[in-house]
Amino acid sequence: MENNNLETIVIYNTEEDSQKQLKTNDVKIGFWIRFWAYSFDFIIAALLTSIIKPIIFYFLNLEEGTLIESFIKSLIFFSYFVLLTKLQSQTLGKMLFGIKVVKENGNTLDWNTVLFRELIGRYISIKVFFIGYIYTAFDHKKRAWHDIIADTSIIHVEYKKIV
């Protein structure tokens, strides 16, 4: 008998059905899948930043090498993660690897949860030599510190084909 640690989660078509979503207590999306999804997202966010920043600087006539440049670059970079996570529960990297962010209680992600997870939680996960991310490999629920702080998990997504 095959021991499969990955539980299939069905994504429902309506908001009412999504409230019936399966609990994610046994779902384990490990460190490496998350690592590769984040690596892909990092590249996409960096590319977007390198495209959008010069446009903003051109139209606002801003100088490079200033504090405002760092702020704008950070704003663009983190907006990618915040907006996609809130609107789709997935970034492009998560879509590519078939995973998504869910609240532990099965409720829809709200702005407070997403902002707390993506900005404050990730900062804490990164701050001490990325230990918050590495912790995923040792946590029985495979959650990083930012997941624990925001009460979220990363789950496998099985999409239904709509004919």
Beta strands, then each sheet from edge to edge (+ up, - down):
strand 1: 99-103
strand 2: 152-156
sheet 1: 1+ 2-
end
